[in-house]
Amino acid sequence: MSTTTRERIGLLLVALALIALPFVLAMAGTAWVRIANFAVLFVLLSLGLNIVVGFAGLLDLGYVAFYAVGAYAYALLASPHFGLHLPFWVILPIGASLACLAGVILGAPTLRLRGDYLAIVTLGFGEIVRIFMNNLSSPVNLTNGPKGINRIDPFQIGPLNFSASDTIGALVFSGPIKYYYFLLLVLLAVILVNRRLQDSRIGRAWVAIREDEIAAKSNGINTRNIKLLAFAMGASFGGIAGGMFAAIQGFVSPESFVLNESIMVLAMVVLGGMGNIWGVIAGAMLLSFVPELLRYTVEPAQRALFGKLLVDPEVLRMLVFGLALVLTMRFRPAGLWPETRHRRELDENRA
């Protein structure tokens, strides 16, 4: 059997597994299908941040701001808040465009910053956006302040409503299952765009800037525009994910876009392997599912072993989660599935 045939069989098996996954998870409860949906959202966010951090080498700690822009754009245009109920296929591009604009606004004044200074500025930008969302309720009520926006419209395609359940034969397609398949289609499109970008002249320019910005500039690369493009492209993916988050939740508030979310997405990129699309996907899925598994198993395990609850499950969950990250960074500093160039550089440094 040739290598190409094996690869095709492997891809077919993965596709079949992804198609069957929501029905398997539904056997354990609808909550697990929702967890899978949020895992896909985190994959989208990680792929967007990977453009900025992994491809271009620009440390961004305020990525959640673009997520918030996309979510609030959808919430304001598809809820009773302003009385607008535009279809999702109109709002998602608007949210992506607004997030893209926010990325350019962030990138323009930070082009000369690097390393820790860039991280601090982007962190501040993320907090500014959250504080604005929290306070734009007077004198004109734009965001409803800390109360957030509720009764957000779900996705709807003709008679197909994503918030209702439909039965086809013996299969029950609940709202979360419908969203899962839609998210999967969007994810495939985003992966295709990422692959095309990585192999393009723009992708090679990002890598050149990441490796040595001065050398890249001396070779004729317009580092200013290429950096801005990285911020804009990464932000647009965050905006799309934010819009879908608002539709799935039916409610958004500033508390959903805190700094911890940015740190989590960055951890997914670093853990999986910066610059490697498949590594980033693996890191996002791992950090999405493992903490939830711990959430549901820590308390029963303590009661089974000690007969009572000794440590709060949330505290123990984060302790185990943090320890796993530390061990991973200690023994796999380039990530679980590093980019070939990063792995080679680490091997050369060790030698």
N, C-alpha and C positions, 0 to 999 in steps of 0.2 A: 504494500500500500504506500503510495507516494505521500510526501509531506503535505502537498496541496490538498489531497483527498482527506487526510487526517484533520487538517485545519477546517475544512468544510464540514466534516462530521462533528467536530468540536463546536463550531458555531451553531450548527443545527440543534445540538443538544442543549446549548446555553439558551437559544431562542425558545425551545420547548419548555425549559425550566422556568424561564421568565413569564411565559404565557400561563403556565399552571400555578405559579407562585401565589397569587392572591387567593385562589380557591383553597389551596393547602393551608395558608395562614388563616383563612376564614374559619377553618375547623377549630382553631384554638381561640377564636373570638375576633370580632370586627376590629378591636383595638390594634391587633397585629397588622391588619391591612393598612390602617391609618399610619402605623409606625413605618411600614414599607413606603407609603406615600411621602412621608417626611424625610425618609432616607434618600429617596430620589431627588427631593428638593435640595437636600444638602449636597448631593452629587452635582447638581446644576450649579449651586453656589461655589463649590470647590473647583469645578472646571473654569468658572469665571475668574476666580481668584488666582488660579494656576496661570492664567495668561499674564497677570500682573507680577506675581511672585515667581512662578516657575519659569516662564518664558523670558520675561524682561528683567527679572531680578530686582523688582521694586517692592520693598516691604510695605504692606498695606494692612493697618490694624483697624481701619474704619470701614471695611467692606460692607458691614451690615447696613450702612447708610443707604446704599443703592438698593438693597433688599427692601428697606423701609419706603423708599421713594416709589418703587414698583407696587408695593402693597397698598400704600395710601392712594396712589393714582387709580388703582382698580376700585378701592373702597369708595372714593368720592364720586366716581363716574358710574358706579353700579350699585347704588343704595338709595334709600329715601332721604339721605342727608341733604343732598341738593335736588332731589327729585329726578335724578338722571338714572336711566337704566339702559345704558348702551350695551350692545352685545360684546362678549369677551374678545372676539376676534378683532374688534376695533380698539378695545382698551389695552390689550397686551402690547401691541406695537407702540401705543402712546406711552405706556409705562416704561418700556424699554428705551424709547427715545429720551424721556425725561431723565432716566437713570444714566444714560449715555452723556447727556448734557451735564449732569452732576459730576460724572467722572472727569469730564474736560475741565469743569470749574475747579475740581480738586487738583487735577494734574498740572494745570497752567502755572500756579504760583509755587509749585513744589519741584519744578524740573531740575533745579540746581541742588536739591537736597538728596542726601544719601544715608543709608544705614539707619542709625538710631534717630537722627533728626527727622527723616522721612516718616519713620514709624510714629513718632510723637505727633507730627502734624496730621497724619491720617487718622490717628486715634482721636485727636481733637475734633476733626471734621465729623467723624461718626457720632460723637457726643453732641455736637452742635445740632445735627439733624434730629436726633432724638429729643433734645430739649425744645427745639422748635415745634415738633409734633406735639409735645406735651403742653405747650403754652399758646398755640395758635387757636385759642377758643374765644378770645376777646381782643379788641372790641368787635371784630368780625369773626364769627365761628367758622373756621376753615376745617379744623381737624377734630373738633369736639374734645380737645384737651386730653387729660388722663382717662376720661370715660371711654375713649375710643369710639369706633364706628361699628355698629352692628347691623343686622338684617341685610348683609351684603348678598347680592344675587349670585347664585351658583352658575356654573357654565350651562349653557343650553344650546343645542344644535337642532333646530326645528322642533319636533315633538320630543326629542331626547333630552330629558332633564337629569343632570348629574346628581341632584340631591335626592332623587327618588329611586326606588328599586324596580327592576324589570326582570321578568322571567322568560327565558328562552329555552324551551324544552325542559330539561331537568336542572338547568343551571340558573341560579339566582344572581343577577348582576346588581349588587347594591351600589349606593353612591360612591363609597370608597373604592370599590373595584373599578368602576367606570373612570374615576380620576386616576387610578393606577395606570390603566392602559393609555390614557391621554398623556400622562407624565412620561411614560415610557417612550411614546412617539416623539415628544419634545426632546427627551434626553438623547435619542438616536440622532436627531437633527443637530443638536448641540455638539455631540461627539464628532459628527461628520465635519461640521464647521471648524472645530478645533484641529482635527487632523489636517484639513486643507490649509489652515493658517500655519500650523507647525511646519509643513513642508514647503511653504511659499517663501518668496523673497522677504516678505514682512516677518515671517517666523524666524528666518535666519538672521534678520536684522535685530530682532529682539534678543536672540541668543548672543549675538556679537556685543550688544550693549551690556548684557548681563556679565559676559566674560571680561570685557575691557572697554569701557565707554570711550576712553580717549583714542584707543586704536580704531574703534568703530567709526568715530567722527573723522579721523584722519583718512579713512578709506571711503569717505564720501557719503556716509549714512547721515541723514538728517535726524539726529538723536532727539531733537525737540518734538518733531511731529510723530516719530515712532513711539516715543514714550506716551504722548497724549493718546495715540491710537490704542496703546495697551490699556490705559485707564478706561477709555471709552468702551472698548470691546468687552473688557471684564465687567464693567458696570452694567452694560446692557443685559448680560446673562443674569446678573443679580436682579435687575428690574423685572425680567420675565418670571423668575422664580418667586419674587415678591407678589406679583399679580396672582399667580396660581395659589400661593399661600393664603391670600385674602379670600379667594373664592372657596377654597377647601374649608377654611375655618369659619367663614361667615362673620368674622369679627376681627378687627385689628385694634391694637392700642400701642402706645410707645413702649410698654413693658416687654413687648415681643422683640424689640430691636436694641437690646442692651449690648455692652461691650463683650460679655461672655459669648455671645453668638459669633462675633468676629473672631475671637480667640479659638473657638471650637472649629470654625471653618479653616482657619490657618493651620490648626493642629492636624486636620484631615489631610491638607495638602502636604505638610511636612512629613507626616507619618507614612503616607502612601508613597511619596517620592516626588519631590518637586520637578516639574518639567515633563514627567511621564504621565500621559493621559490615563492609561490603564491603572497605574499606581495610585493616582489621585482618586479614581473611582473606587478602588479597593479600600483605600484609607477612609473615604467617606462612608462606605457601607459598613465597615468594621466599627467605626466610632459612632455610627447611628444605632446599630443593633446591639452591640455588646453592653453599653450602659443600660439599655432597656431590659436585656436579659437579666442583668444583675439586679435591676429594680424589682423584678418579679420573683427572683430566687433568693435574695439575701435574707429577707425576713423569714420565709419558711425554713431555710437552712438553719438559722439561729434557733428557732423554736424546736426544730427536730433534734438539734445537738444539745441545747442547754435548757430547753423547756420554757424559755422566756426570751424576750427581746432585750439584748444587752446594748447594742449599738444601733442608732437610728439608721434605717436602710439607706437613706440619701447620703448620709455621712460616709458610711462604709462603701457605698457604691462609688463615690467620687474618690475615696482613698485608693481603692483597687484600680480604678480608672487611671488615676495619676501615676500610681506605681508602674502600671503597664506601659505608660508613655515614657517614663524615665528609663525603664529597662530597654525599651525599643530604641530610644535615642542613644543609649549606651552601647548596645551591641549592633545596631543597624543605623548608624548616624545619617546615612543617605536615604533612609526610608525603607519600607518593606519591599518596594518594587522600584528601585531608583532608575533614573535615566542613565543610559549607557555612559554618557560623558561624565556625569557626576560620580558614578561608580569608578570610572577609570582615574579621575582626579584623586579620589580618596585612596585608591590603591597606590598611586604614585607617591602621595604624601606619606603614607605609612611606610613605603619602601625607603 
